[in-house]
Amino acid sequence: MSRDQIEAHLKFAAELGVTGISRDAAWRVRRPPTLADGESTPAAPLPDDATTPAAMPVASAAPPAPVVPVTLSMSRADALSLIKSDIGPECTRCKLHALGRTHVVFGVGNPEARLMFVGEAPGGDEDIQGVPFVGRAGQLLTKIIEAIDLTREDVYIANVIKCRPPQNRNPEPDEVERCEPFLFRQIDAVQPQVIVALGKFAAQTLLRTVEPISKLRGRVFDYRGVRLIPTFHPAYLLRNPASKREVWEDMKRVKRLLAEERSPAQ
């Protein structure tokens, strides 16, 4: 990493309100799965300053996702490959394939990630490259991930919708209906311990709510057996940099939850 890159990273961290970094090497050690295939990892207790269980809203039951066709010997990476093959590179399940889409944008990252980010839909850069979050918002997301001592290679990143809507409009209900089962399968394959929903659309879609993101963020939800934390989308932060502090508070909570999962209370 060059001096200019280091200076830019430190400047961004300062904007978030980061006053120091952890030198604990254990933070980067992944806890191996201890449960049998197909079982959900139990959620860790919430930290003292998180939403209390009594006040924690529980997401409405999502429509059942198709079962990932795995075998006992199949890895999570192989399960994701199967899902990607099911979608196919020329998916025609909704009208977006005829509205200017270039690539189906599946997902990227560590198949065994403990942390998963879910966005809305691909933008122009993502549509061209076939990879989620590679434009300006994606570069900011990378910095946010690095601010909690992780890299993009440590996490898994996907979108609710795998194809770019024209002019980056919000996905429409029929498009979501066709595409979201693949997201559910991705979540089931990766088995993350924490999901961060980026922005209003992703949070409202996953939680089956119409509450604005301003009311959803700052809270912890139980979603499909996983802790879900809604926060502002990086594209929103590009337009409203003052909200970076709130995102940093959300990411500190993410880091605490991951630490609790790694070392559950006795």
N, C-alpha and C positions, 0 to 999 in steps of 0.2 A: 504494500500500500504506500503511495507517495505521500510526501509531507502535506501537499495541498489536500489530498483526500482525507488525511487524518485531521487536519485543521477544520475541514468542512464537517466532518462527523462530530467533532467536539463542539463546534458551534451549534449544530442541530441539537445535540444532547443538552446544551445549555438552554436553548429555547424551550425544550421540554421541561426544564426544571431539574434535570439530573445533576446532583452535586457530587457524585463519586461513582466509582465502578467497583464491582465485586472481583476479588482476585481468588475466590474460592474455586478451585478446579473441579470440585464435585458438581458445580452447577451444570457443567457440560456433559456429565455422565448420565446416560439414559438408563432408567430402571427397566430391566427385561420383563416381559409379560410373565405373569405367574398363574394366569387362569387358563382353563382349557379353551380350545378353539370355539368361537361362537358365543362365549360368555362375555358379559359386559364388565369392564373394570369398575369397581365400586367407587363412588365419588368420595373425595376427601372432605373432612369438616371444613367449613368456611372459616377464614381468618376472622379475628375479633372485630375488625372494622368493616367486614363485608355485610351484605344484607342478611338479616337473621332468618333462620328457616321459616319462622312463622310469617314473615313478611315476604318471603321469596315467592314470586308468582311462578307457577308451574305451567309450562307450555301445553297448549291443547295437543291432544294426540294427533300426530301427523298421519296422513294416509300411509298404509303399510307399503314399504318399499319392496321391490322384487328381491328375493333372496339371492345373494351373491353365490353363484354356482361353484363353491370351493370344495376341495377335498381336504382331508386331514393333513396331507403333505403339501398343500398349496400355500405359498407365502402370501403376504399382503401385497407385495409387488405383483405377483402373478394374478391375484384377484383383481387389482386395478387394471392390469392389462386386459383381462377378460371383459371388464366393464367398458373399457375404451373400444375394444373390438365390437362389443354389442352396439355401441353408438355408431361406430363406423366413421370414416373420413368424409362421407358425403351424405350425412343424415338428412332425411326429408320428412321427419315426423311432424314438423310444424312449418308455417309459412316463411320463416326466416331464411330458409335455404334459397328462396326465390326473391329475396329482398336485398341482395347485394353482399351476402356473406362470402368471405374468402376461405376461412378455415374454421373447422370445429375446434374450439379451445377447451381441451379436456381438463387438465389439472397438472400441477407440477410440484415436485418436492420429495420429501422423505416418506416412503410408504409406511414407515413405522413411527411417524411423527407423533409426539405427545400433544402438539399444538397445531390446530388447523384454522386457517382463515377462509372465510366464505364471503365473496363479493357478489355483486349484482349480475353483471354480464361483461363480456369483452368490449373494449373500446377499439378505436381505430388501429393503434399500434399492435394490440393483442390479436386483432383479426388478421393483420398482415403476417405476424410472426407465429401465430398459433400457440402462444404461451400467455397465461394470465398475468396481469400486473407487470408489464414491461415498459409502459409509458411513464410520464411524469408522476402520476399517482403511484405507479408501481415502484419507482425509485424512492419515493417517500416511504412507502410501505417497507421497503428493504431497510431504510434507516430506522424505522420504528422497531422492526424485529431486532436489529443490531443493538438498539438501546436497552434491550433486556438480555443482552449477552448471548443471543442466538444468531444464526444466519438463515438465509433462505433455504439452504440445504438441510437445515434442522427441522423445518416445518413443512406442512402441506398446504397448498393454496388452490382453491377452486372457486367457481362461480355457480350461482343458481342456474343461470342460462349459459349454454355452451356456445352460442352463436351471437354475433353482434347485431342488436336491433338497429334499424336505420336511424341515422342522426343521433345515435346513442339514447333514443327514447327509452322509457321504462318498458320492461317486458310486459306483454299482455297476458291475461289469464290463461288463454288456450296454450300459449307458448310455455308458461310455467307448468301447466298440467302435463305437457308432453315431456318436459326436460327435468323437472325436479326429482323424479324417481332415480335418475342416475346420480344426482347429488347424494340422496339418501344411501345409495349403494356405496358411493365413495366413502361416506362417513363410516358405514358399517365395516368396510374393508380396512380403512386406516385405523379405526378404533382410537381416536384421539382422546385425551383426557380433558382437554379444554378446546372449545370452539370460539373464535372471535368472529362475530357477524359484523361486516364492514358496511355501515350505512343503513339508511332507512329501509330500502327495499329488501336487502338480505335479511335483516332482523325481522321485519314484518312477515316475510314469507316463511321463515323458519318457525316463528312463534305464533303464526296464525292470529295476528293482531293488527289493529289499525292505529295503535298508539304511535305518536311521533318518536323519532330517534332521540330527541332531547329528553323524553321521559323514560325511554327504555335504557339508555346508557346509565352507568353507575349502579346497575343492578345485576344480580347473578341469577340465571335461570337454569332449571333442570330440564334438559332437552335430550330425549332418547338415551337417558342414562349418562349424559355428559354435561359438564358445566358449560354454559353458553354465556358469553359476555358481549353485548352489543356495544359498538362504539362508532364514532364518526368515520365516514369513508375518507381515505386519503385525498380524493379529489375535492372533497368539501374543505379539507384543511388547506389545500392550495389556495382556495378562495377566502378562507377564514383562518388565517394562521394563529389567531388568538386562542382558538380551540385546541391547539396542540397540548396545552397544559391538561385539559380534561382527558384527552386520549392517553397522556402519560399516566394519569391516575388509574385509568382502566388497565393499562399495560402493567403497572405495578401490581394490580390485583391478579392479573393473569400469572405473573411471575410467582406470587405467593401461593396461588392455587397449585401450580406445577410443583413447587417445593413441598407443599403439603402432600401431594400425591406421591412424591418420591420418598418422603419420610413420614408415613402416617402416624398419628398419635397412638401411643400404646394404651 
